[in-house]
Amino acid sequence: MPSPTRRDRRRDTPPPRTANSESEVLRGFLDYLRTSIAAKVDGAPEPQVRTAAVPSGTNLLGLLHHLTFVERSMFLGDDVADWKTTFHAAPTDSVADVVARYRDAVERANEVLDGCADLGAPLPRPRPGRPAPSVRWALTHMIEETGRHAGHADIIRELTDGSTGR
């Protein structure tokens, strides 16, 4: 692995300063993590971006591809038949394609969340065949899911090309 140059080191971005309402804090942290993982994948080199960096087969592009499905399932009500397959982008998908799809899913999810005034209310677009979780639960779950995979992406990106920071 090459040693990172000054250019490869992103400046760490501190956690967001949000207003004090529960909704603003939860959404602020979720958006912070969403931005962090998209930036970690954006610009990653081919073919390393899709090369497994650990024995489980986890790769940068697959992490963001998976999170796109999670966003769409949780907030847009999309059904996912096989979660395991969501960890692998198609060979024809470019980094830009996957990043753009993720950002589109986030934008559409935020449009749904913009209409949710009560965090205790069920999500307006539940997944088929399942009771709708509360907006609060969905936001908390997405913070956990996105944060976990953003941490994976930090490590994999550094192993890939030495790039560090959020």
Secondary structure, 3 states (H helix, E strand, C coil): CCCCCHHHECCCCCCCCCCCCHHHHHHHHHHHHHHHHHHHHCCCCCCHHHCCCCCCCCCHHHHHHHHHHHHHHHHHCCCCCCHHHHHCCCCCCCHHHHHHHHHHHHHHHHHHHHCCCCCCCECCCCCCCCCCCEHHHHHHHHHHHHHHHHHHHHHHHHHHHCCECC
